[in-house]
Amino acid sequence: MTDVVDADELLRRLQRGRQRATEEERAWRERAQALTATDPDGAREAAARAWAFEAVGRVLTEIVCPGGPPPTAEGVKQVT
């Protein structure tokens, strides 16, 4: 971890991390859906892990593309 990296390498690492977080989020959401009928506790744990990876992905997206459009949640109505 003491390697000095330039901005391009740092950006590549952030993008790889964002891609990995997206893949993990998708995998945990699929697992949560698969477990819903047979293992409700396992489904809740899988959903929580998916939310964690979603949060990581959002943070990395904000670092890579600051000031982008605000995230929207599916099924949630904006109240003004």
Buried (B, 14 or more C-beta within 10 A) or exposed (E): EEEEEEEEEEEEEBEEBBEBBBEBBEBBBEBBEEBBEEBEEBBEBBBEBBBBBBEBBBBBBEEEEEEEEEEEEEEEEEEE
